Amino acid sequence: LEGKIREGTPFLGICLGMQLLFEESQESEKVKGLGVIPGEVKRFDSRGLTVPHMGWNRVELRDVPAEKKGLFKGIRDKTYFYFAHSYYCFPSDKKLIFASTPYGVDFASCLNKDNIWAVQFHPEKSQKEGLKFFDNFLKLS
């Protein structure tokens, strides 16, 4: 997998597939991630929050050029997608954050680095908007 990603094959990581791209995770501190994206995966602070974070929440697109918004073509900013997770990604390079979601902290809910797209939400559980998201990824690939 890592070799294919580095070769430039389009990649879409969903939920755990996003988290595995990072160097390390608080979920399993002795196990290293793929290290494709520098940074770490952190656990939500459960004080005042329900953890795991499950349910619908909005995805807020960052200020990115129109030509880079292809994955969200036809999807409005702050659209609700379905989430189910206890950990969130914290990239070292904040420029990789394509979209964020508020839940105790503003966490990275979509990342983009070259041929890599990764989302913390579940498009497959996000009804019409999730299908549109998959359709856009297939068109970009």
Salt bridges, closest charged atoms under 4 A:
GLU2 OE2 - ARG6 NH2 2.85
GLU7 OE1 - LYS4 NZ 3.61
ASP45 OD2 - ARG47 NH2 2.57
GLU60 OE2 - ARG58 NE 2.48
GLU124 OE2 - HIS122 ND1 2.72
ASP135 OD2 - LYS139 NZ 3.03
